[in-house]
Amino acid sequence: MVSKRACSFEDLARLRDKKLEEEARDGLWNHVDIRDLGQIIKLSLESDISGYEVFNVNAEKHISTIDSQKLIKKFFPGVKKIYNKNDFVTGGNKSFYDISKARRLLGYNPKYSLENYLKWVKEGNDKDEYY
């Protein structure tokens, strides 16, 4: 479920308005803003963690208006539940990727999302100033 192309929040909003669930076969459900990627890189470099760690980095919510479990059932009907060793389960429009390890070990806190962008624009702000 990783996007194979880069999209702006404006592109994501347009896709969501076009019933993203019909276009979701391309795997464009989750997203992360480049500024949040910068945050995780900075936190990683400043951490005192030694050795090698792998982190999921993502926005907290996916971009579809459809519940996570319904998306899974529609496009992956054989899957009953998605979880990891921490019993992370998707639901609502919660992301399909568990970012709790990055939160716990690095203090990662995604600040940018499609929801925040749409709220910014709806409040009458210039969409280009969001970036």
KETOR-822860 format. One record per residue (C-alpha): x, y, z. Coordinates in pm, 1 decimal, always signed. Layout:
# residues N
+----------+----------+----------+
|        X |        Y |        Z |
+----------+----------+----------+
|        X |        Y |        Z |
...
+----------+----------+----------+
# end
This chain:
# residues 131
+----------+----------+----------+
|        X |        Y |        Z |
+----------+----------+----------+
|     +0.0 |     +0.0 |     +0.0 |
|   +284.4 |   +236.8 |    -73.1 |
|   +230.1 |   +503.2 |   -332.9 |
|   +446.9 |   +472.8 |   -639.3 |
|   +419.7 |   +843.3 |   -714.6 |
|   +458.3 |  +1172.2 |   -534.2 |
|   +145.4 |  +1377.9 |   -477.1 |
|    +74.6 |  +1713.7 |   -320.9 |
|   -206.0 |  +1749.9 |    -68.9 |
|   -401.6 |  +1923.9 |   -344.1 |
|   -360.9 |  +1612.2 |   -562.8 |
|   -468.4 |  +1390.4 |   -273.3 |
|   -774.7 |  +1606.4 |   -207.2 |
|   -870.5 |  +1589.4 |   -575.4 |
|   -834.7 |  +1211.1 |   -574.1 |
|  -1042.2 |  +1181.0 |   -259.1 |
|  -1312.4 |  +1394.7 |   -417.2 |
|  -1317.8 |  +1153.1 |   -713.6 |
|  -1418.0 |   +863.1 |   -491.7 |
|  -1070.8 |   +747.6 |   -405.1 |
|  -1201.4 |   +402.5 |   -318.5 |
|  -1235.5 |   +333.5 |   -690.9 |
|   -875.8 |   +440.7 |   -750.8 |
|   -733.5 |   +276.7 |   -440.2 |
|   -608.9 |    -21.6 |   -639.9 |
|   -296.4 |   +185.3 |   -703.3 |
|   -223.6 |   +173.7 |   -330.7 |
|   -267.1 |   +544.2 |   -271.1 |
|   -415.0 |   +527.3 |    +77.3 |
|   -137.1 |   +635.6 |   +307.5 |
|    +75.4 |   +943.8 |   +283.9 |
|   +350.0 |  +1132.7 |   +460.2 |
|   +451.0 |  +1493.8 |   +415.3 |
|   +813.5 |  +1566.1 |   +329.1 |
|   +836.0 |  +1786.9 |   +640.3 |
|   +740.3 |  +1491.1 |   +859.1 |
|  +1006.7 |  +1284.8 |   +683.6 |
|  +1253.9 |  +1558.6 |   +770.1 |
|  +1135.5 |  +1541.6 |  +1130.3 |
|  +1204.4 |  +1167.3 |  +1155.6 |
|  +1548.1 |  +1205.7 |   +998.4 |
|  +1637.3 |  +1483.4 |  +1243.4 |
|  +1506.1 |  +1283.4 |  +1540.0 |
|  +1700.2 |   +977.2 |  +1424.8 |
|  +2024.5 |  +1170.8 |  +1391.8 |
|  +1980.9 |  +1332.1 |  +1732.9 |
|  +1882.5 |  +1012.2 |  +1914.0 |
|  +2122.0 |   +815.0 |  +2126.5 |
|  +1994.7 |   +484.3 |  +1988.9 |
|  +2287.0 |   +265.8 |  +1892.9 |
|  +2267.3 |     +2.4 |  +1626.6 |
|  +2002.5 |    -42.2 |  +1361.9 |
|  +1629.7 |    +28.6 |  +1390.9 |
|  +1347.9 |    +30.2 |  +1137.2 |
|  +1059.9 |   +274.1 |  +1171.4 |
|   +729.5 |   +321.1 |   +992.5 |
|   +684.8 |   +686.5 |   +904.1 |
|   +342.0 |   +795.8 |   +795.2 |
|    +59.9 |  +1037.2 |   +865.5 |
|   -176.3 |   +921.3 |  +1138.5 |
|   -473.2 |   +883.3 |   +903.8 |
|   -514.9 |   +747.6 |   +552.8 |
|   -664.6 |   +965.7 |   +282.5 |
|   -977.8 |   +773.0 |   +195.1 |
|  -1313.0 |   +860.0 |   +348.5 |
|  -1382.6 |   +486.8 |   +383.0 |
|  -1313.1 |   +296.5 |   +705.2 |
|   -980.3 |   +108.3 |   +701.6 |
|  -1142.4 |   -228.4 |   +765.7 |
|  -1390.4 |   -175.3 |   +479.9 |
|  -1105.3 |    -91.0 |   +242.0 |
|   -923.7 |   -405.8 |   +347.3 |
|  -1234.5 |   -621.0 |   +300.1 |
|  -1302.7 |   -470.7 |    -41.9 |
|   -953.9 |   -500.2 |   -189.5 |
|   -814.1 |   -788.7 |    +17.5 |
|  -1119.6 |  -1004.8 |    +97.3 |
|   -913.8 |  -1292.6 |   +242.8 |
|   -766.4 |  -1074.5 |   +517.4 |
|   -969.5 |  -1081.0 |   +837.8 |
|   -762.4 |   -849.4 |  +1059.4 |
|   -438.2 |   -657.6 |  +1029.8 |
|   -216.1 |   -639.9 |  +1334.2 |
|   +145.5 |   -655.0 |  +1441.0 |
|   +315.8 |   -785.1 |  +1751.1 |
|   +166.4 |   -493.1 |  +1945.6 |
|   -185.5 |   -584.8 |  +1826.2 |
|   -205.5 |   -270.0 |  +1614.2 |
|   -538.4 |   -288.8 |  +1434.0 |
|   -658.7 |    -47.2 |  +1170.9 |
|  -1001.0 |   +111.2 |  +1191.4 |
|  -1177.9 |   +437.4 |  +1124.2 |
|   -942.4 |   +618.8 |   +896.1 |
|   -640.0 |   +519.3 |  +1101.1 |
|   -328.2 |   +464.0 |   +893.3 |
|   -238.6 |   +117.3 |   +775.0 |
|   +109.1 |   +161.9 |   +923.0 |
|   +184.7 |   +155.5 |  +1294.3 |
|   +400.4 |   +455.9 |  +1386.6 |
|   +402.7 |   +382.7 |  +1761.5 |
|   +766.0 |   +264.6 |  +1762.6 |
|   +882.8 |   +592.3 |  +1606.6 |
|   +671.0 |   +781.0 |  +1860.5 |
|   +802.3 |   +580.2 |  +2153.2 |
|  +1172.1 |   +570.3 |  +2066.7 |
|  +1217.5 |   +900.0 |  +1883.3 |
|   +926.3 |  +1121.4 |  +1981.8 |
|   +796.0 |  +1128.8 |  +1622.2 |
|   +471.7 |  +1322.6 |  +1591.7 |
|   +341.0 |  +1378.3 |  +1236.9 |
|   +217.7 |  +1734.2 |  +1197.0 |
|   +100.5 |  +1743.1 |   +837.1 |
|   -192.1 |  +1554.5 |   +689.6 |
|   -454.6 |  +1574.7 |   +421.9 |
|   -711.4 |  +1655.4 |   +691.0 |
|   -505.7 |  +1949.3 |   +817.4 |
|   -452.1 |  +2073.1 |   +463.2 |
|   -824.4 |  +2058.0 |   +380.0 |
|   -906.6 |  +2241.9 |   +703.7 |
|   -642.4 |  +2506.3 |   +619.0 |
|   -793.7 |  +2566.6 |   +274.5 |
|  -1153.5 |  +2558.5 |   +403.1 |
|  -1064.1 |  +2832.5 |   +652.8 |
|   -980.6 |  +3054.1 |   +355.1 |
|   -601.6 |  +3030.9 |   +372.5 |
|   -387.7 |  +3028.7 |    +58.5 |
|   -320.0 |  +2665.1 |    -26.6 |
|    +35.9 |  +2745.2 |   -135.4 |
|   +118.7 |  +2889.5 |   +207.3 |
|    +58.2 |  +2547.2 |   +364.1 |
|   +377.1 |  +2417.9 |   +205.9 |
+----------+----------+----------+
# end
